[in-house]
Amino acid sequence: MPTLVPERRVSAIFGWVFAALGLAGAAAMSYLWWNQGAEIAALHTDLDAAYAEVETLRARPVIVSPPPVAEPVDENAVVPAADAPDAASVSSAAVELVPAGGVATPPPAAAPQPPATAVAAPVATPAPAPQSTQAQ
């Protein structure tokens, strides 16, 4: 008589296959969760370094020279003869108004100009090298 081998039930086979798939899925999810925690820790470190750099940049004094003070320009002023570019404009610029009495009065003396003050150029300081704390 042939040996009797009991048949395996289909439900037992499906049960073990699903258990193996569940175990593999749990292992994969655990691996991904572990890597995400390490990446978040590295990002926190980089963010802390960026905040520290921003605070040092805010604490630095601003090195900006003030804009030069421009003299107000009178658009109705007559160009003096010495500044005229050619002889034709010299003759037109040299016209002098004589009052009705026929005696010309000398023009008022120009107010003395204060000496121009030199503005020191800003001194550039080298920026510190950026530090990366990202895991390699």
C-alpha positions in Angstrom: 0.0 0.0 0.0 1.3 3.5 -0.9 2.3 5.8 1.9 -0.3 8.4 2.8 1.0 11.9 2.8 -1.5 14.3 4.2 -2.3 17.2 1.8 -1.6 20.7 2.8 -4.5 22.9 3.1 -4.6 26.0 0.8 -5.6 28.3 3.7 -2.4 27.4 5.6 -0.2 28.1 2.6 -1.9 31.5 2.1 -1.5 32.3 5.8 2.2 31.7 5.8 2.7 33.7 2.5 0.9 36.7 3.9 2.8 36.4 7.2 6.1 36.5 5.3 5.0 39.5 3.2 3.8 41.4 6.3 7.2 40.7 8.0 9.1 42.0 4.9 6.9 45.1 4.7 7.4 45.8 8.4 11.2 45.5 8.0 11.1 47.9 5.0 9.0 50.5 6.9 11.3 50.3 9.9 14.4 50.9 7.7 12.7 54.0 6.1 11.6 55.4 9.5 15.2 55.0 10.8 16.7 56.8 7.8 14.1 59.6 8.0 15.1 60.2 11.7 18.8 60.6 10.7 17.9 63.0 7.9 15.8 65.1 10.1 18.6 65.3 12.7 21.0 66.4 10.0 18.5 69.1 8.8 18.1 70.4 12.3 21.8 70.7 12.6 22.0 72.7 9.3 19.1 74.9 10.4 20.8 75.7 13.7 24.0 76.6 11.8 22.0 78.9 9.5 20.3 80.6 12.4 23.6 81.2 14.0 25.0 82.7 10.8 22.0 85.0 10.5 22.4 86.2 14.0 26.2 87.0 13.4 25.3 88.9 10.2 22.7 90.9 12.1 25.1 91.7 14.8 27.7 93.1 12.3 27.7 96.9 11.9 26.5 98.1 8.5 29.3 99.4 6.4 27.7 101.9 4.0 29.1 105.3 3.3 26.5 108.1 3.2 25.6 109.4 -0.3 27.5 112.5 -1.3 25.7 115.8 -0.6 25.0 117.5 -3.9 24.9 121.3 -4.1 21.4 122.5 -5.2 21.5 123.6 -8.8 19.7 126.8 -9.8 18.3 126.2 -13.3 18.0 129.9 -13.9 21.6 130.7 -13.2 23.8 132.3 -15.9 26.9 130.4 -16.9 30.0 132.5 -16.2 32.1 133.4 -19.2 35.1 131.4 -18.0 33.0 128.2 -18.1 31.5 128.9 -21.6 32.5 126.4 -24.2 33.1 128.7 -27.2 33.3 132.4 -28.2 29.7 132.7 -29.3 28.4 131.7 -25.9 30.9 134.0 -24.2 29.5 137.0 -25.9 25.9 136.1 -25.0 26.9 135.2 -21.5 28.8 138.4 -20.9 25.7 140.6 -21.3 25.5 142.9 -18.4 22.3 144.6 -17.2 22.8 148.3 -16.5 20.3 150.2 -14.4 18.5 153.2 -15.7 21.0 155.6 -14.1 23.7 154.3 -16.4 26.1 153.1 -13.6 26.8 149.4 -13.4 27.0 147.9 -10.0 29.5 145.0 -9.5 27.8 141.7 -8.9 27.7 140.5 -5.3 30.7 138.4 -4.3 30.0 134.7 -4.2 29.8 133.2 -0.7 33.0 131.2 0.1 32.5 127.5 -0.4 33.4 125.2 2.5 36.2 122.8 1.7 35.0 119.4 0.5 35.4 116.7 3.1 36.8 113.4 2.1 34.6 110.4 2.9 36.6 107.4 3.9 36.0 104.3 1.8 34.5 101.4 3.6 36.8 98.7 4.6 35.6 95.3 3.5 36.0 92.5 6.0 36.2 88.9 4.6 33.1 86.9 5.4 33.7 83.7 7.3 33.6 80.5 5.3 30.3 78.7 5.3 30.3 75.6 7.5 28.3 72.6 6.4 27.3 70.1 9.0 25.5 67.8 6.6 26.4 64.2 7.0 28.5 63.0 4.1 
